[in-house]
Amino acid sequence: MDRSSFEKPVTILTGLGTPTRIESAAEAYALLADWPRASRTAAHDIAAKACRAAMDGEIDAETARATFVAFARRNDLLASQTSSTVAGGPLADWARSQRVNAPA
């Protein structure tokens, strides 16, 4: 694990809502570098500078991660953390029980 890797990945929605795991400051920086210039804000600039600093070893990766999360939140990119819970949680258990108990 390099020094710019995040302890916990950040899952964002890209393209047509595809969940994408961002696991390091380098991956976050690549996404930020591709962000349309016309849509760049102060949150973008702060996150990009923090990710670059983490890649250079000037700050820790978790500080960069926090700025990237703030950027993603402001731009409605963060994937819902409940989706995996619902997929394997009580709702899925209930749905399976309904199939088993359904009349033939």
C-alpha positions as CSV (number, residue, x, y, z in Angstrom):
1,M,0.0,0.0,0.0
2,D,1.5,3.3,-1.0
3,R,1.4,6.4,1.1
4,S,-1.4,8.0,-0.9
5,S,-3.8,5.0,-0.5
6,F,-7.0,5.7,1.5
7,E,-7.7,3.5,4.6
8,K,-11.3,3.2,3.3
9,P,-12.2,3.7,-0.4
10,V,-14.7,6.4,-1.4
11,T,-17.5,5.1,-3.6
12,I,-18.8,7.6,-6.0
13,L,-21.3,7.4,-8.9
14,T,-19.9,8.1,-12.3
15,G,-21.3,8.1,-15.8
16,L,-24.8,6.7,-15.8
17,G,-24.7,6.1,-12.0
18,T,-22.1,3.4,-12.0
19,P,-20.5,2.9,-8.6
20,T,-16.7,3.5,-8.7
21,R,-14.3,2.9,-5.9
22,I,-11.7,5.6,-5.4
23,E,-8.9,4.0,-3.4
24,S,-6.1,6.6,-3.3
25,A,-5.3,10.2,-3.6
26,A,-3.9,9.5,-7.1
27,E,-7.2,8.0,-8.3
28,A,-9.1,11.0,-6.8
29,Y,-6.6,13.4,-8.4
30,A,-7.1,11.8,-11.8
31,L,-10.9,12.2,-11.5
32,L,-10.5,15.8,-10.4
33,A,-8.0,16.5,-13.3
34,D,-10.7,15.3,-15.7
35,W,-13.4,17.4,-14.2
36,P,-14.8,20.0,-16.6
37,R,-13.0,23.4,-16.2
38,A,-16.3,25.3,-16.3
39,S,-17.6,23.3,-13.4
40,R,-14.6,23.6,-11.1
41,T,-15.2,25.3,-7.8
42,A,-13.3,26.1,-4.6
43,A,-14.1,22.7,-3.3
44,H,-12.6,21.2,-6.5
45,D,-9.4,23.2,-6.2
46,I,-9.0,22.4,-2.5
47,A,-9.5,18.6,-3.1
48,A,-7.1,18.6,-6.1
49,K,-4.4,20.4,-4.2
50,A,-4.8,18.1,-1.2
51,C,-4.7,15.0,-3.4
52,R,-1.5,16.3,-5.1
53,A,0.0,17.0,-1.7
54,A,-0.7,13.5,-0.5
55,M,0.8,12.0,-3.6
56,D,3.9,14.1,-2.9
57,G,4.0,13.0,0.7
58,E,3.3,16.5,2.0
59,I,0.1,15.5,3.8
60,D,-1.4,12.2,4.9
61,A,-3.8,10.4,2.6
62,E,-6.7,10.6,5.0
63,T,-6.6,14.4,4.9
64,A,-6.8,14.3,1.1
65,R,-9.6,11.8,1.4
66,A,-11.6,14.1,3.6
67,T,-11.3,16.9,1.1
68,F,-12.3,14.6,-1.8
69,V,-15.3,13.4,0.2
70,A,-16.4,17.0,0.7
71,F,-16.0,17.7,-3.0
72,A,-18.0,14.5,-3.9
73,R,-20.7,15.4,-1.4
74,R,-21.1,19.0,-2.8
75,N,-21.4,17.5,-6.3
76,D,-23.8,14.7,-5.4
77,L,-21.3,12.0,-6.4
78,L,-21.2,10.0,-3.2
79,A,-22.8,6.6,-3.6
80,S,-25.3,5.7,-0.9
81,Q,-23.8,3.6,1.8
82,T,-27.1,1.9,2.5
83,S,-27.4,0.2,-0.9
84,S,-25.1,-2.7,0.1
85,T,-26.9,-3.0,3.5
86,V,-30.3,-3.2,1.8
87,A,-29.0,-5.7,-0.8
88,G,-28.0,-8.2,1.8
89,G,-30.1,-7.1,4.8
90,P,-33.6,-7.5,6.1
91,L,-35.3,-6.4,2.8
92,A,-33.5,-9.1,0.8
93,D,-34.4,-11.7,3.5
94,W,-38.0,-10.7,3.3
95,A,-38.0,-10.9,-0.5
96,R,-36.5,-14.4,-0.4
97,S,-39.1,-15.5,2.2
98,Q,-41.9,-14.3,-0.1
99,R,-40.6,-16.3,-3.0
100,V,-40.4,-19.4,-0.8
101,N,-43.9,-18.9,0.6
102,A,-45.6,-17.8,-2.6
103,P,-48.4,-20.0,-3.9
104,A,-47.4,-22.2,-6.8
